[in-house]
Amino acid sequence: MSLSKSIIFSAIQPSGQLTLGNYIGTISHWMHMQDIYHCIYSIADLHAITVNQNKKLFRKNIFDTLALYLAVGVNPKKSIIFLQSEVQEHCQLNWILNCHTHFGELMRMTQFKKKSKVNSSNINIGLFNYPILMAADILLYQSHKVLVGKDQMQHVELVRDIAKRLNFLYGHIVTVPEVYIPNINGAKIMALLNPNNKMSKSDNNINNVIFLLDNHESILKKITRSVTDSDNKIFYDIKNKPGISNLLNIYSSLTGISIAVLENMLMNTTYKHFKLLVAQSISEKLLQLQEQFYYFKNKKNYLRDILDFGACVAKKQAKKTMKKIYNVLGL
């Protein structure tokens, strides 16, 4: 990869099936970014253990996540793909950043407050400390940009604050990253039955979520049942028509047609017919992805080789950053 290219970092937890929200907001852009940026894609297994994991299922999810990365067109010859836990420098930098982050800063993180309510029986320090490990992930590779969904923007602002603090104290030792959201409308896909909440793979109600491996029948059923409103007019109004706005986001993101054009096109379309159009566009896109996924899923040795090579390359960059930080700290 060219050293003149900006470095962009992105990561996804292997904590279950990825969703249409993950696809539209993040991974659908990965293939196109490979020729523009020096891309580093991590499978964030350390982040995933803030929730108790079944060992066998966890390992399966890791390799399934990698197969999905490849299915959307990530090329291991162009991009670095690695498993977070296989580069120990993430944990080393995490501790150092702990010592440069204020308790009050973490207390302000809204995701911790939300997740604490959902996981009230397991409010562990890892859940609280999550943004600092995220900061280590990003700063370790001197990332210029971070591809995240809108819900992660507060975390990236904290990463920027930590980076600026380090640079103020020790000179310019880390790059201050910028948030990169390639698709503003589609960056946050909402739950189908509760369009005021984000679509999440951990949702207790599977009818809220389109999973990337759902078949056409399941997709059609979920979209048909999705919450809309009673006036049968299709236009974008996130406050008063969150359900229809969410479906417009999905349809626009998958077809490449702007929402303004869709509003014109769908002016005389019923909600029922609109839902059929949305379901069809999802099915067509996911069928292509699924064919590739099952092809790569069965290549176990190839998948393992990719992770081994990716960890080796990632570790070289990580070591450079850690050497610089250890030097200024006197470690």
Salt bridges, closest charged atoms under 4 A:
ASP35 OD1 - LYS78 NZ 3.09
ASP64 OD2 - LYS60 NZ 2.59
ASP64 OD1 - LYS297 NZ 2.96
GLU86 OE2 - ARG304 NH2 2.85
GLU89 OE1 - LYS315 NZ 3.24
GLU89 OE2 - LYS319 NZ 3.47
GLU105 OE1 - HIS102 ND1 3.93
GLU105 OE2 - ARG165 NH2 2.69
ASP137 OD2 - HIS47 NE2 2.75
ASP137 OD1 - HIS90 ND1 2.67
ASP151 OD2 - LYS198 NZ 2.72
GLU157 OE1 - ARG160 NE 3.93
GLU178 OE1 - LYS145 NZ 3.40
ASP214 OD2 - LYS222 NZ 2.81
ASP229 OD2 - LYS241 NZ 3.05
ASP231 OD1 - LYS241 NZ 2.70
ASP308 OD1 - ARG304 NH2 2.89
